[in-house]
Amino acid sequence: MKKILIAILLVFALITFSFPDSALAAGDAAKGEAVFNANCNACHQGGVNRVIPMKNLKKEALEKFGMYSAAAIIKQVTNGKGAMPRFGGRLKPDQIENVAAYVLDQADKW
């Protein structure tokens, strides 16, 4: 019985640590801060949302609305949605990745 329990715990540990956190972004958060300040601050300064306050950039809201991942943020910034304009034509893909990294880095600090 003890061997089975150890085997189960080992498998669980391997699975848990084999997959990276899906929220982590490949971009550079420090570079993303500069892009964010130049392009996003008007509506999202300090992680708020001046248009739809409940859809802010705080971790709880990002999780609630399915936006707590680099892929989701990149898609939103690139394509826009609702009142948010698309930035795909204004920003390069690496700049958008950097913004996603910055937002995820700051989400639990705002």
NORWO-V482280 format. One record per pair of residues at least 4 apart in sequence whose ideal C-beta (glycine too) atoms are under 8 Angstrom apart, sorted by sequence separation. I is the first residue (numbers start at 1). J is the second residue. D is the distance in whole Angstrom. If there is no record, write none. Layout:
I_J_D + I_J_D
This chain:
1_5_7 + 2_6_6 + 3_7_6 + 4_8_6 + 5_9_6 + 6_10_6 + 7_11_6 + 8_12_6 + 9_13_6 + 10_14_6 + 11_15_6 + 12_16_6 + 13_17_6 + 14_18_6 + 15_19_7 + 20_24_6 + 25_29_8 + 27_31_7 + 28_32_6 + 29_33_7 + 30_34_8 + 31_35_7 + 32_36_6 + 33_37_6 + 34_38_6 + 35_39_6 + 36_40_5 + 37_41_5 + 40_44_5 + 41_45_5 + 44_48_6 + 49_53_6 + 57_61_7 + 58_62_7 + 59_63_6 + 60_64_6 + 61_65_6 + 63_67_8 + 68_72_7 + 69_73_7 + 70_74_6 + 71_75_6 + 72_76_6 + 73_77_6 + 74_78_6 + 75_79_6 + 76_80_7 + 80_84_5 + 87_91_5 + 91_95_4 + 92_96_7 + 93_97_6 + 94_98_6 + 95_99_7 + 96_100_7 + 97_101_6 + 98_102_6 + 99_103_6 + 100_104_6 + 101_105_6 + 102_106_6 + 103_107_6 + 105_109_8 + 106_110_6 + 27_32_6 + 35_40_8 + 36_41_7 + 43_48_8 + 44_49_6 + 48_53_7 + 49_54_8 + 56_61_5 + 57_62_7 + 62_67_4 + 63_68_5 + 67_72_5 + 76_81_6 + 80_85_5 + 91_96_5 + 43_49_7 + 44_50_8 + 49_55_5 + 55_61_6 + 61_67_8 + 62_68_4 + 66_72_6 + 67_73_6 + 80_86_3 + 43_50_5 + 49_56_5 + 54_61_7 + 79_86_5 + 80_87_7 + 36_44_7 + 42_50_8 + 43_51_6 + 48_56_5 + 49_57_7 + 76_84_7 + 78_86_7 + 80_88_8 + 88_96_7 + 91_99_7 + 47_56_6 + 48_57_7 + 59_68_7 + 67_76_7 + 77_86_8 + 78_87_7 + 79_88_6 + 87_96_7 + 47_57_4 + 55_65_6 + 77_87_5 + 78_88_4 + 47_58_5 + 62_73_8 + 77_88_8 + 44_56_8 + 44_57_6 + 77_91_7 + 78_93_8 + 78_96_6 + 77_96_5 + 74_96_5 + 77_99_6 + 74_97_6 + 77_100_7 + 73_99_7 + 74_100_5 + 70_97_7 + 73_100_4 + 52_82_8 + 70_100_5 + 73_103_6 + 52_83_7 + 70_101_7 + 73_104_7 + 51_83_5 + 51_84_8 + 70_104_6 + 68_104_7 + 68_107_7 + 43_84_8 + 62_103_8 + 27_70_7 + 26_70_7 + 23_68_5 + 25_70_4 + 62_107_6 + 23_69_5 + 24_70_7 + 57_103_6 + 22_69_5 + 23_70_7 + 25_73_8 + 39_87_6 + 59_107_4 + 57_106_7 + 58_107_6 + 59_108_4 + 57_107_6 + 58_108_8 + 39_90_7 + 39_91_7 + 58_110_5 + 57_110_6 + 56_110_8 + 35_91_7 + 40_99_7 + 47_106_6 + 35_95_5 + 39_99_8 + 47_107_7 + 48_110_8 + 32_95_8 + 35_98_6 + 36_99_5 + 47_110_3 + 31_95_8 + 35_99_5 + 46_110_6 + 32_97_8 + 32_98_3 + 36_102_5 + 27_94_7 + 31_98_4 + 32_99_5 + 35_102_8 + 36_103_7 + 32_100_7 + 27_96_8 + 29_98_7 + 32_101_5 + 33_102_5 + 27_97_3 + 28_98_5 + 32_102_3 + 26_97_6 + 27_98_4 + 31_102_8 + 32_103_7 + 25_97_6 + 27_99_7 + 29_101_4 + 30_102_8 + 27_100_6 + 28_101_6 + 29_102_5 + 32_105_8 + 27_101_4 + 25_100_5 + 26_101_7 + 27_102_8 + 29_104_8 + 25_101_4 + 29_105_4 + 29_106_8 + 25_104_5 + 24_104_7 + 23_104_5
